Amino acid sequence: MLAKRQLPYTGAMTRGSRRRAWRNLKLGIAVAMVAASLAILWLTGLASLRLTLAEVQTRAEANLAVQAAVLERLLDKFRLLSPLLARGPETGRLVSGLDIALDRTITSVAAGMSGAEEVWLMDPLGRVIVTSQHGVPFGAIGGGAAISEAFEQARQGQLGRQLIPGNPQSAASYVFASPLRNGESLIGILAVRVSLEDVEQAWALSKDPILALDGDDRVVVTNVPGWRGKFVSDLDFGRDIARLSGLSRLSLMLPSSGGANNHMQLTAALPVLGWTVKTLVSVDEARQQSAWAMVAALLGCVIAAGGLWIILLRREEFSRQIRRDRAAALRLERRVRSRTAELRKANELLEEEVREREQAETSLRLAQAELVQAAKLATLGRMSAALSHEYNQPLAAIRSDAEVAEMLIERGRAEEAKANLTRIGGMVARMAEIAKTLKGFTRKSGTDIRPVSMRKVIDETLLLLQPQIKQSAVEVIAELPGTDIIVKGGQIRLEQVMINLLSNALDAVGGRERPQVALMLRREGKDAVLRIRDNGSGIDEEVMPQIFDPFFTTKDVGAGLGLGLSIAYKIVHDFSGSLQAANRDGGGAEFTMRLPIADKQMLAAE
């Protein structure tokens, strides 16, 4: 009895322990997610802050280089002005008292054209002779004593330089001084004062503070008027993040860092002047972007944690679904095996059918090639009677001329026999040309597309059909352009098209009183257009749609196979051309063939 009571109790403890284990698991996962979120948040803010600070530093360095160049260019512009003015003859005459009428014209014009604040002349003792300013000029007040350092350097023959410090109310100036000499004697000093206010106006476009410091760390030029003329030790710039410790720098990611003015300080040296240009770049933008990155990371962590929590809550349901899916997968696998076997058999049948079709296609291509060759041979058969007559005539003439030449040679009249031999050579050359053309026409044509001369195709076609033309007494008119037209095609295949079209035209005018066939070749844009016209009875409108169908013919039985126009149509389309048939208004038929003209690239490759 005791054992029977313990069994359900043991099961209850097992279910309770499972629930406690599940709760402990969820609690551990929640703690891990919070810790991971904090770590991700911290790393995201740190990485974003570093990247943003690097970007801010890059922009600030570029801006600092530009602004420092503005200051250097301004002073370089006026550095050579005082030596150039000091070497002018007018300046020397004015100091020597030889041309007092010039008054301040020289200095005023020089100051006005160069943009200098003031230009003035002094005698060797530092007393002002002429100045470019009206009212109360700087040079007239102090003379050489106001620029003692530059004045002394100029007296020693050097280019005098001196900074006139500014104050919060007025900008600083820079003075260049050069000696005026008459031979070896010093007759005066010329000074040029440049206001640095233009530099400060250019720097005012920058949102970050920029200041130039002399060797005593005194602010010479700045876009903050309140700093002008003060020493760095008297100014509070805030905290430079480059001097912060690791923990203090990480505090930049916090929403507030104690109200301190944090900045990034960048420096550029001006070695010629002995000055230093600094810029104080605010890092508030970097902190703000880092804060936004942390917010985005927080949202991502919340979404990820929520998704993970949902996954955990549905763990059991997914487990059951997995078991159901596993059973369904087993059933599906059995069906797939069965279906795969069926598909394998079907694939084997399809492969066999593909092989049969490929074999049939190969046989069809061979049959088409043989059919084209048969059509060519049939065309040659039609021309055989006329060609035999064409050969018999020169053969008889050759025999006659040869007998006469033999007789003349026997009688010692060799000079007269030369004329007979010359005629024999001409007739043999004509027969050889006909034989060469026939031999080329009977060859099987290839499939390559090359540049082909239309004039050569037309000449050889007329040569082959010349016996038929003579026998049928047809007037053939060929209108060809002055320059040859080179098209894309094949020599033998184009000759076959021409022979088929001209043969049909010759047959169409048979029995007419004045049979005539016209052949016209023109260039139209990028195409070569060949038109073959006859004055026959034309083509019946009922059979016009079937004119290019294989084995279709309007001739009597035995007069043709009905393959000529079909083969010609296919050949022309293989060359990316077109072949059309139409009836003429005045009677007769017209066939128009268009072929693309060979481009320069094809001609160069050929």
TAJORA-V428893 format. One record per residue. N is the residue number from 1. RES is the residue in three letters. OMEGA is omega as a letter, one per 30 degrees, with the letter a starting at -180 (999 if undefined). Layout:
n = (N:N)
res = (RES:RES)
omega = (OMEGA:OMEGA)
This chain:
n = (1:2:3:4:5:6:7:8:9:10:11:12:13:14:15:16:17:18:19:20:21:22:23:24:25:26:27:28:29:30:31:32:33:34:35:36:37:38:39:40:41:42:43:44:45:46:47:48:49:50:51:52:53:54:55:56:57:58:59:60:61:62:63:64:65:66:67:68:69:70:71:72:73:74:75:76:77:78:79:80:81:82:83:84:85:86:87:88:89:90:91:92:93:94:95:96:97:98:99:100:101:102:103:104:105:106:107:108:109:110:111:112:113:114:115:116:117:118:119:120:121:122:123:124:125:126:127:128:129:130:131:132:133:134:135:136:137:138:139:140:141:142:143:144:145:146:147:148:149:150:151:152:153:154:155:156:157:158:159:160:161:162:163:164:165:166:167:168:169:170:171:172:173:174:175:176:177:178:179:180:181:182:183:184:185:186:187:188:189:190:191:192:193:194:195:196:197:198:199:200:201:202:203:204:205:206:207:208:209:210:211:212:213:214:215:216:217:218:219:220:221:222:223:224:225:226:227:228:229:230:231:232:233:234:235:236:237:238:239:240:241:242:243:244:245:246:247:248:249:250:251:252:253:254:255:256:257:258:259:260:261:262:263:264:265:266:267:268:269:270:271:272:273:274:275:276:277:278:279:280:281:282:283:284:285:286:287:288:289:290:291:292:293:294:295:296:297:298:299:300:301:302:303:304:305:306:307:308:309:310:311:312:313:314:315:316:317:318:319:320:321:322:323:324:325:326:327:328:329:330:331:332:333:334:335:336:337:338:339:340:341:342:343:344:345:346:347:348:349:350:351:352:353:354:355:356:357:358:359:360:361:362:363:364:365:366:367:368:369:370:371:372:373:374:375:376:377:378:379:380:381:382:383:384:385:386:387:388:389:390:391:392:393:394:395:396:397:398:399:400:401:402:403:404:405:406:407:408:409:410:411:412:413:414:415:416:417:418:419:420:421:422:423:424:425:426:427:428:429:430:431:432:433:434:435:436:437:438:439:440:441:442:443:444:445:446:447:448:449:450:451:452:453:454:455:456:457:458:459:460:461:462:463:464:465:466:467:468:469:470:471:472:473:474:475:476:477:478:479:480:481:482:483:484:485:486:487:488:489:490:491:492:493:494:495:496:497:498:499:500:501:502:503:504:505:506:507:508:509:510:511:512:513:514:515:516:517:518:519:520:521:522:523:524:525:526:527:528:529:530:531:532:533:534:535:536:537:538:539:540:541:542:543:544:545:546:547:548:549:550:551:552:553:554:555:556:557:558:559:560:561:562:563:564:565:566:567:568:569:570:571:572:573:574:575:576:577:578:579:580:581:582:583:584:585:586:587:588:589:590:591:592:593:594:595:596:597:598:599:600:601:602:603:604:605:606)
res = (MET:LEU:ALA:LYS:ARG:GLN:LEU:PRO:TYR:THR:GLY:ALA:MET:THR:ARG:GLY:SER:ARG:ARG:ARG:ALA:TRP:ARG:ASN:LEU:LYS:LEU:GLY:ILE:ALA:VAL:ALA:MET:VAL:ALA:ALA:SER:LEU:ALA:ILE:LEU:TRP:LEU:THR:GLY:LEU:ALA:SER:LEU:ARG:LEU:THR:LEU:ALA:GLU:VAL:GLN:THR:ARG:ALA:GLU:ALA:ASN:LEU:ALA:VAL:GLN:ALA:ALA:VAL:LEU:GLU:ARG:LEU:LEU:ASP:LYS:PHE:ARG:LEU:LEU:SER:PRO:LEU:LEU:ALA:ARG:GLY:PRO:GLU:THR:GLY:ARG:LEU:VAL:SER:GLY:LEU:ASP:ILE:ALA:LEU:ASP:ARG:THR:ILE:THR:SER:VAL:ALA:ALA:GLY:MET:SER:GLY:ALA:GLU:GLU:VAL:TRP:LEU:MET:ASP:PRO:LEU:GLY:ARG:VAL:ILE:VAL:THR:SER:GLN:HIS:GLY:VAL:PRO:PHE:GLY:ALA:ILE:GLY:GLY:GLY:ALA:ALA:ILE:SER:GLU:ALA:PHE:GLU:GLN:ALA:ARG:GLN:GLY:GLN:LEU:GLY:ARG:GLN:LEU:ILE:PRO:GLY:ASN:PRO:GLN:SER:ALA:ALA:SER:TYR:VAL:PHE:ALA:SER:PRO:LEU:ARG:ASN:GLY:GLU:SER:LEU:ILE:GLY:ILE:LEU:ALA:VAL:ARG:VAL:SER:LEU:GLU:ASP:VAL:GLU:GLN:ALA:TRP:ALA:LEU:SER:LYS:ASP:PRO:ILE:LEU:ALA:LEU:ASP:GLY:ASP:ASP:ARG:VAL:VAL:VAL:THR:ASN:VAL:PRO:GLY:TRP:ARG:GLY:LYS:PHE:VAL:SER:ASP:LEU:ASP:PHE:GLY:ARG:ASP:ILE:ALA:ARG:LEU:SER:GLY:LEU:SER:ARG:LEU:SER:LEU:MET:LEU:PRO:SER:SER:GLY:GLY:ALA:ASN:ASN:HIS:MET:GLN:LEU:THR:ALA:ALA:LEU:PRO:VAL:LEU:GLY:TRP:THR:VAL:LYS:THR:LEU:VAL:SER:VAL:ASP:GLU:ALA:ARG:GLN:GLN:SER:ALA:TRP:ALA:MET:VAL:ALA:ALA:LEU:LEU:GLY:CYS:VAL:ILE:ALA:ALA:GLY:GLY:LEU:TRP:ILE:ILE:LEU:LEU:ARG:ARG:GLU:GLU:PHE:SER:ARG:GLN:ILE:ARG:ARG:ASP:ARG:ALA:ALA:ALA:LEU:ARG:LEU:GLU:ARG:ARG:VAL:ARG:SER:ARG:THR:ALA:GLU:LEU:ARG:LYS:ALA:ASN:GLU:LEU:LEU:GLU:GLU:GLU:VAL:ARG:GLU:ARG:GLU:GLN:ALA:GLU:THR:SER:LEU:ARG:LEU:ALA:GLN:ALA:GLU:LEU:VAL:GLN:ALA:ALA:LYS:LEU:ALA:THR:LEU:GLY:ARG:MET:SER:ALA:ALA:LEU:SER:HIS:GLU:TYR:ASN:GLN:PRO:LEU:ALA:ALA:ILE:ARG:SER:ASP:ALA:GLU:VAL:ALA:GLU:MET:LEU:ILE:GLU:ARG:GLY:ARG:ALA:GLU:GLU:ALA:LYS:ALA:ASN:LEU:THR:ARG:ILE:GLY:GLY:MET:VAL:ALA:ARG:MET:ALA:GLU:ILE:ALA:LYS:THR:LEU:LYS:GLY:PHE:THR:ARG:LYS:SER:GLY:THR:ASP:ILE:ARG:PRO:VAL:SER:MET:ARG:LYS:VAL:ILE:ASP:GLU:THR:LEU:LEU:LEU:LEU:GLN:PRO:GLN:ILE:LYS:GLN:SER:ALA:VAL:GLU:VAL:ILE:ALA:GLU:LEU:PRO:GLY:THR:ASP:ILE:ILE:VAL:LYS:GLY:GLY:GLN:ILE:ARG:LEU:GLU:GLN:VAL:MET:ILE:ASN:LEU:LEU:SER:ASN:ALA:LEU:ASP:ALA:VAL:GLY:GLY:ARG:GLU:ARG:PRO:GLN:VAL:ALA:LEU:MET:LEU:ARG:ARG:GLU:GLY:LYS:ASP:ALA:VAL:LEU:ARG:ILE:ARG:ASP:ASN:GLY:SER:GLY:ILE:ASP:GLU:GLU:VAL:MET:PRO:GLN:ILE:PHE:ASP:PRO:PHE:PHE:THR:THR:LYS:ASP:VAL:GLY:ALA:GLY:LEU:GLY:LEU:GLY:LEU:SER:ILE:ALA:TYR:LYS:ILE:VAL:HIS:ASP:PHE:SER:GLY:SER:LEU:GLN:ALA:ALA:ASN:ARG:ASP:GLY:GLY:GLY:ALA:GLU:PHE:THR:MET:ARG:LEU:PRO:ILE:ALA:ASP:LYS:GLN:MET:LEU:ALA:ALA:GLU)
omega = (a:l:l:l:a:a:l:l:l:l:l:l:l:l:l:l:l:l:l:l:l:l:l:l:l:l:l:l:l:l:l:l:l:l:l:l:l:l:l:a:a:a:l:l:a:a:l:l:a:a:a:l:l:l:l:l:l:l:a:l:l:l:l:l:l:a:l:l:l:l:a:a:a:a:l:a:a:a:a:a:a:l:a:l:a:a:a:a:a:l:l:l:a:a:a:l:a:a:a:a:l:l:a:a:a:a:a:l:a:l:a:a:a:a:l:l:a:l:l:a:l:l:a:l:l:l:a:l:a:l:a:a:l:l:a:a:l:a:a:a:a:a:a:a:a:l:a:a:l:a:a:l:l:l:l:l:a:l:a:l:l:l:l:a:l:l:a:a:a:a:l:l:l:a:l:a:a:a:l:a:l:a:l:a:l:a:a:l:l:a:l:l:a:l:l:a:l:l:l:l:l:l:a:l:l:a:a:l:l:l:l:a:l:a:l:a:l:a:a:a:l:l:l:a:a:l:a:l:a:l:a:a:a:a:l:a:a:a:l:a:l:a:l:l:a:a:a:l:l:l:l:a:a:a:l:l:l:l:a:l:a:l:l:a:l:a:l:a:l:a:a:a:a:a:l:l:a:l:a:a:l:l:l:l:l:l:a:l:l:l:l:l:l:l:l:l:l:l:l:l:l:l:a:l:l:l:l:l:l:l:l:a:a:a:a:a:l:l:l:l:l:l:l:l:l:l:l:l:l:l:l:l:l:l:l:l:a:a:l:l:l:l:l:l:l:l:l:l:l:l:l:l:l:l:l:a:l:l:l:l:l:l:a:l:l:l:l:l:l:l:l:l:l:l:l:l:l:l:l:l:l:a:a:a:a:l:l:l:l:l:a:a:l:l:l:l:l:l:a:a:l:l:l:l:l:a:a:l:l:l:l:l:a:a:l:l:a:a:l:a:l:l:l:l:l:a:l:l:l:l:l:l:l:a:l:l:l:a:l:a:a:l:l:a:l:a:a:l:a:l:a:l:l:l:l:l:a:a:a:l:l:l:l:a:a:l:l:l:l:a:a:l:l:l:a:a:a:l:a:l:a:l:a:l:l:a:l:a:l:a:a:a:l:l:l:l:a:a:l:a:a:l:l:l:l:l:a:a:l:l:l:a:l:a:a:l:a:l:a:l:a:l:l:a:a:a:l:a:l:l:l:a:l:l:l:a:l:a:l:a:a:a:a:l:a:a:a:l:l:l:l:a:l:l:l:a:a:a:a:a:a:a:a:a:l:l:l:l:a:a:a:l:l:l:a:l:a:l:a:l:l:l:l:l:a:a:a:a:l:l:a:l:l:l:l:l:a:l:a:a:l:a:l:l:a:999)
